[in-house]
Amino acid sequence: MNILVIGDIVGKVGVDEVNKNISKLKSEYNIDFTIANGENSADGMGITKSILDNLYLHGVDVVTMGNHTWGKKDIFSFINEEERLVRPANYAEGIVGRGSTVLQVKDKRIGIINLIGRVNMGGTYDNPFIIADREIDKVKKEKADIIVVDFHAEATAEKLALAYYLKDKVTILFGTHTHVQTADEKIYDSGMGYITDVGMTGPLNSIIGMNIEAALKRFLTQMPERYSCAQGAGMLNAVVFEIDDKDNIVKKITRINNK
């Protein structure tokens, strides 16, 4: 089983990069299942139904979210019906949408869990460690053979801590949110595959996807400045996790950095 994870999709440039490259990537790496983080796909904040359907059409199987889940308000009109759209499970109890899902792929059942960090994330969220256990129990009851976690978090230490906490409980833990791909991919002794951040799929000449001039003005003056997505050439960051079909553990991790 080969799982392709596409890093945070930022704006139209990011969506276009997925559309242009996903078929080739799936063929080259013999991909069985594709996950993409889409919380920045609609103008850098949130997702729309048309973008979601477009990603599905081009071959994304599951879209995960993060701190900008509610960036486009029309998400409330479709999130409950979308089995393949997963928002952080450690939002407050009773929030719309789902924090995990289980899908059949060939002869395997894949459980996907989305969590959000609490360090420097600007919100009040339930404990991701405790909620991870709850969601793992949930997908196991739904007979998941492979469990994949997208941890949308800022702090490397928090991501690593969750990795050590979950290394005997899940198949893959990957980080999103920082928009910079890390070179620390690792397979733990338990067989869990890990990377601190998958990276970004979006504008190449940007500051983590945003317009350079606007971002610089904020840093130089500390005055409010509206962010907007950069335009121009694109890039695609992704990771392929190769899983042994016999014991459902990761045996190889390949980083992709297309510019």
N, C-alpha and C positions, 0 to 999 in steps of 0.2 A: 504494500500500500504506500503510495507516494502522495504526500499532502503538500500543496503549494499554499504559502501564506504571503499575501501581498500587503506591504506596509501602508500606513495611513494615506488614503487617497485624498489629495487636496485639490479642490476646485475642478473646473472643466479640463484643465491641462492634465490633472491626475486621472480623471475618468477616461480621457482620450488615450492616455498611455496604456491603461488597462485594455481598452478596446483594441488597440493596435498590436499589443504584445501577447495577450493571454493565450491565443490559439497556438502560437509558436512555442511558448513556454510549456504549455501542456503537452505538446508533441515531443519537444526536446527532452523533457524530464519524465515522460510517461506518467503524467499526473492523473490521479484517480479522484481527487477531491480538492477544492479550492476555497480558501477563506480569505476575505479581505476586510480590513478595517475601513469603514465608510463614514465616520463621524464628521469629517471635514470635507466631504465630497460636494456639498452644495454651497458654493461660494466661500468655502473655508469653515463653515459652521453648520452642522446638521446634514440631513439627507432628505430628498424628496422621493415621492413614489416613482416619478419618471426616471430618476437616476437609479433607484433600486432595481426597477424592472430592466433598465439598460444593462446593469451589471450582471443580472441573472441571464439575460439574453446572450451575453458574450462569454458566459461560462463560469461565473462566480457562483459557488453553491451556498455559501453562508456569508452574511455581512455582520460584523461586530461593530459596536459603537463605543462611546466613552463620555467624557465630560460635556461634549457638545451634542449629546443625543437629542435634546429638545430645541436645537438651534433653528429649525424650521417647524413652525407650529402645525403644519398639516400632517406631521408624523402621527399626531393623535388620531387621525382619521383612518389609519391603516396598520399601526403597529401591532394591535392585538390579533389581526388576521394573518400576520406574516410569520410563518413557522421558521423561516430561514433568516430572520432578522433578530439579533440578540443584543440586548442592552445590558449594562452592568447589573449583575444580580444583587449587589449590595447597595442599590438605591433603597429608599425607605420602603417598608412593607406596604403592599397594596398598590404600588405604582403600576401603571399600564405597561404592557409588553412582557417579555420573558427574559429571564437571566440565563437560560440554558435551553438547548434543544438536542434532540437525538434523531439522526437521519440514517437510513439504510444506504450503504454503498457496497455494491457487489454482495459478498457474503459477510460483511462487517457492519456493525452498528457504531456510528461515531457520535459521541457526545461532545458538544461545544459549549463551553462556559465563558461568560464575559464578566470580568471584575474590574473595579476601579480602585486606584490607590488612595491613601488618605494623607500622604505627605506632600505638601505644596500643591495640592490639587484644587484649592479654592472652594471646597464644598464640605458638606457634612454627610458622610457616608457610613454605613454599617461596617463592622470589622471584616475586611476581605478574607482573612484567614478562617474565621468562623463560618462565614457564608460559603466559602469554598467547600468546606466539609459538607454543608447542607446540600449544595448543588451536586457534589460528587455522589452523595447517597441517592439523590434524586435520579441522576442519569444512570446509575448502576441498577436501580429498580426498573428502569426502562431498557435494561439489558445492553448497555453500551460496552463494546469490546475495547474501544479506543476512546480516551478522554483527552480533549484539547482545551487549554485555557488561554485566553487572551487577557493579559493583565495590563490594563491601560493606566500607567502610572508614571510619575515624574522621577522618583528617587531610585537610583540603581540599587541602593541597599535594601529598599523595601521589596524590589523585584527579586533580588537574590535570596532574601529571607523567605519569601513565599516559595521560591524554588526548592530550598532545603526542606521546607515544611511539607511540600507536596510531592517530593521526588519519588516516594513509594506509593503514591496514590493516583497519579495521572501519567499519561503517555507523553504529552508535549505541554510545555509552558513557554509562551513567547510574550515579550513585552511590546507595547505600542505607546504612542503619545509624544515621544521626544523628537520624532521625525529625523533622527540621525541613526543610521544603521551601526550597530556595535559589532566588534570582531571577537566576541567572546562565546561563540556557540560551543556548547558542551553537551556530552552525553554522560549522565550520572551513572554511578555503579548499578543503580536500579533499572537503567535502561530508559529513563526519562530524557527527552531532548529539550534543550533550553537555549534561548538567546535573550539578552537583556532588551534589545529593541530591533525590530525588523527593519525600521527605517521609514522612508517616505516615498510615495509615488505622486509626483506633482511637478511644479515648476523648478527647473534646474537652477536658474539664476534668481535666487530668492533668499530670504531669511526664513528658514523652515517652512517655505511655501508662500510666505507673505511678501508683499511689495517692499523692496529694499528701502526706498526713500521714506515710506511711512514708518517702518520699523526703526530706521536710524534716527528719525526725528524724535521718537519716543525716548530712545536711549540718550540722545544728546541733550534734550530739553526737559525731560520728565513731564512733558505736557501731554494731555490726551490727544491721540491721533487715531482716526479710524483705520483699522487694518483692512486690507483688501488682498485678494490673491494675486500673486505675480502672474505674468503672462509669458509667452515665448516658448523656448525649447523645454522639453520635459525629461524626466528621469523616472526610473522604476526600481524600487528596492523590494526584494522578496526573499523568502527562504523556502527551501524544499526539505522536508523531513521524510526520510525513507524508513519505513517501518517493516520489521520482519513479520510476515504473515503468520508464522507459527506461534510466536510468543507475544506479539503485539508490543514489542519494544523498539525504540529507535536505534537504527544501526548506522545511519549516516545523515549529516546535515550539510546542506550546500547553500551558501549565501549568493544572492544575485544582485548585482549593482549595474543596471543598464543606464547609460547616460548618452 
